[in-house]
């Protein structure tokens, strides 16, 4: 019973801490009332354009992560739009086992 009573003393502190932490995760007021009005096709077109821009950018070398993300995009969008650049990249730059384990 005494242990239970001791725990009750900490409840206000725990609630206060949780409230303080939760305030840090509040949505900014500039985000309120925003809606996604683009169609799925428009969103996919925007993503595809951004990927193509990155692939065409010769000043920045894309990383394993970038090509992994592109592969996942093809998988989830049920396309093979970027199969050739992904296959070419990983043929020339294979994953090392420790990189794969770190990514999981």
N, C-alpha and C positions, 0 to 999 in steps of 0.2 A: 504494500500500500504506500509506503514511504517513497519507493522508486517512482510510482505513478505520480505522486504529488510533486516530486522533483521535476519530472518531465513537464508538468503543467506550467512550471515557472519559465520554461524555455519557449513555450508556444508563442507568446507575443514577439519574442526576438526572431523566431523563425518566420513568422508571418511578415514582420517588418523587412527582413532580408529578402524574402521572396517578392514582396511588392517593389522593393528598390531595384532588384534585378529585372523584374518584368517591365518596369518603366523604360529600361534601356532597349527593350525589344518592341517598343510601340512603333506603329506605322507613322512615318512623317505626315504632317498635315497636307503637304503638297501631293501626296499619293491618294488621298481620299477622293472618292468619286470618279476614279479612273476606270475605264473599261477597255477591254481588248476588242477593237472593232475590226481588226483585219481578219480576213477569211483564212482558213487553213492553207489554201493555195498561195495566198499572198505571203503568209509567214514562211512557207517553204521556199518561195521565190527569193525572199530576203535572205534567208539562211544560205541558200545555194549561191547567191551573188556574193555574200561575204566570204564563203569558202573559196570561191573562184578568185576573188580579189587576193586572198592570202596565198593561194597557190601561185598566182602570177607575180607576187611581190618577191623580187629577187634580193632585196636588201635584208630581209628577215628569213632565216632558215627555220622552217616549221620543225617541231619536235615530235618525238614518239607520241606524246600526249595528244598533239594536234591530229596526227593521223589516226590515232585510236578513236578519238572523238568523231572524226569523219566516218570511220568504219561503223561506229555505233549509230550515227545518223542514217547511213544507208540501211542498216539493219532495221531500225525502228520505223523508217519511212517506207520500208519495203521496196527499195530501189537499188540500183547498182550504179548510180550516177558517178561515184568516185572510186569505183573498184580499181580502175587502172592506176591512178596515182597512189592509192593506198598499197596495192600489190607491188608496184615498182619501188616505193619507199621501203617497205619491209623486206623486200628481196635484197636490197642494197644495205639496209640497216636493221638487221634482225634484233629482236628483243634478247637481252641477256636474262637468264633465269632470275637473277636478283632484282631486276627492274620489274619483272612480272609480279613477283611476290610483294614488292613494295607497293605496287599499284592496287593490290586487292584490298 
